[in-house]
Amino acid sequence: MKTADIIVIGAGPAGLFTAINCKGKSVLVLEKNPSPGKKLLISGTGRCNITHDCKLSGFYEHYGENHRFLKSALHSFTNEDLIHFFNNKGLETVVDKNGKVFPASQNAKDVLKVLVDSCNQNKVEIYYNQAVISVEKTDGYFVVQTGSAKFSGKYLVISTGGMSYPSTGSTGDGYHFAKQLSHAVQPPKPSLSPVFVKDYLMASISGVSVQNKKLYLYRNDKKIAEHIGDVGFTHKGLSGPGILDFSRQILSGDVLKLNLLDKKLDDLRDEMIAASANDGKTLLQTFLKRFDLPRSLLFIVLKSISIEPDIRLAEVTKVQRNRLVSALCEFPFVIEKVGGFNMAMVTAGGIRLSEVNPKTMESRIVSGLYFSGEVVNIDGDTGGYNLQAAFSMGFLAGKSVSGAKY
Ligand SMILES: Cc1cc2nc3c(=O)[nH]c(=O)nc-3n(C[C@H](O)[C@H](O)[C@H](O)COP(=O)(O)OP(=O)(O)OC[C@H]3O[C@@H](n4cnc5c(N)ncnc54)[C@H](O)[C@@H]3O)c2cc1C
């Protein structure tokens, strides 16, 4: 049986960063894959959006209703600390126009290399192809069983990620280990996921997107939430940051209404009436050009309400005008389903937060047991918020479990 002071399960960003920050103690990391950070390598479509450039106070609104739990972790290791960490290790970073921070090389491999090199420098031992099967605590020590070996440590950190993109190794195993150690798990659910739409009309314009649009979410004919963001049309539904960030609130059967023009219904109606009175000979499509919508999208919207684009404004009947105004300001999409774990970028749900001390990341149930990363019930918006959460929790868990002074 191999022993160490601290055993970390999972060599994703949270597990690696936990291990790097365990100063003065022997640490071993167990990873089921033959290599570390499989999900990190595909993050940000391989460019790895490590964090966001906003003020720390701007972070909290990006973690839904559980954001309070993250306060200590984010304070103990901020976005600035993360950027300094990578810069000090020789990895330059850049900020895009939306405030997303990337490695200047635009290559996730470079982020992973810094993490693995830092583990090596700190004499962290990483064991690959070691899928943990079970954990137990006996006589003050954690015994961790993999398919081929047993490991024992005084402290255990579970950093196994969530359940999204299971091909990367994140298959929810940490939830089982936590349950074996008497923890409760908030049922996991896909988050940051595209949505599938019933009787979808936009398949032919897959790839087209609209920026910064208002979305309204209706359930049982009642508006329950609003959101603003970029929306992309896919073959079978909607995606893009605006949809992904909103997806944690969306359920099958909901109706998502998209305001394509950033205008109120009444204002658009008045504008059409005025334009028609001013020059009724103007073609409808000429009038609509001023709103700068992709032409292909506009034509689908018009077709969906059976209005020809080349009728003149004066020929548009009141009924047609009302239909058009409502299609442009509240185009409805009936949600067939939200994409599953195979397409969700993160997992909502996980280790119940009331059972973890947010100031240390230690279990309130089993002493010596810690958690870090997406395995806990925290999920953030797109924009670097999930990796920042993984790194901040990793830092705090590493510092706390090793008793290191920073
Ligand atoms: C396509 C995609 C793009 C993304 N892009 C971004 C982005 O640009 N910015 C951002 O902030 N976030 C992004 N995310 C989210 C981000 O990657 C995750 O939130 C982050 O990787 C979570 O880190 P983690 O270490 O907690 O978990 P993971 O990265 O999931 O790592 C967990 C590790 O534990 C290992 N493991 C699991 N079970 C066991 C076991 N039984 N035994 C041993 N090892 C085990 C896994 O193999 C894995 O290596 C993206 C996610 C996806 C899917």
The ligand as an ORCA input file, in Angstrom:
! r2SCAN-3c Opt
* xyz 0 1
  C     -16.243     21.826    -23.757
  C     -15.947     22.556    -22.479
  C     -15.394     23.807    -22.541
  C     -15.147     24.517    -21.345
  N     -14.556     25.734    -21.434
  C     -14.323     26.446    -20.292
  C     -13.642     27.683    -20.330
  O     -13.143     28.112    -21.376
  N     -13.515     28.371    -19.159
  C     -14.009     27.898    -17.966
  O     -13.888     28.584    -16.949
  N     -14.580     26.679    -17.892
  C     -14.729     25.931    -19.019
  N     -15.296     24.684    -18.944
  C     -15.590     24.123    -17.600
  C     -14.291     23.681    -16.933
  O     -13.500     22.961    -17.836
  C     -14.612     22.815    -15.699
  O     -15.454     23.523    -14.840
  C     -13.316     22.420    -14.990
  O     -12.525     21.571    -15.812
  C     -13.607     21.705    -13.670
  O     -12.381     21.322    -13.110
  P     -12.306     20.113    -12.073
  O     -10.854     19.886    -11.832
  O     -13.187     20.372    -10.934
  O     -12.918     18.865    -12.841
  P     -12.437     18.119    -14.178
  O     -11.750     19.049    -15.088
  O     -13.656     17.428    -14.659
  O     -11.353     17.073    -13.663
  C     -11.700     15.953    -12.869
  C     -10.636     14.886    -13.025
  O     -10.928     13.817    -12.122
  C     -10.697     12.590    -12.791
  N     -11.486     11.528    -12.162
  C     -12.842     11.437    -12.124
  N     -13.220     10.323    -11.465
  C     -12.076      9.696    -11.076
  C     -11.807      8.486    -10.388
  N     -12.786      7.661     -9.973
  N     -10.508      8.143    -10.152
  C      -9.491      8.944    -10.579
  N      -9.696     10.084    -11.262
  C     -10.983     10.481    -11.500
  C     -11.114     12.862    -14.214
  O     -10.573     11.924    -15.124
  C     -10.602     14.275    -14.422
  O      -9.277     14.271    -14.907
  C     -15.507     23.947    -20.094
  C     -16.059     22.676    -20.053
  C     -16.264     21.982    -21.223
  C     -16.841     20.593    -21.166
*
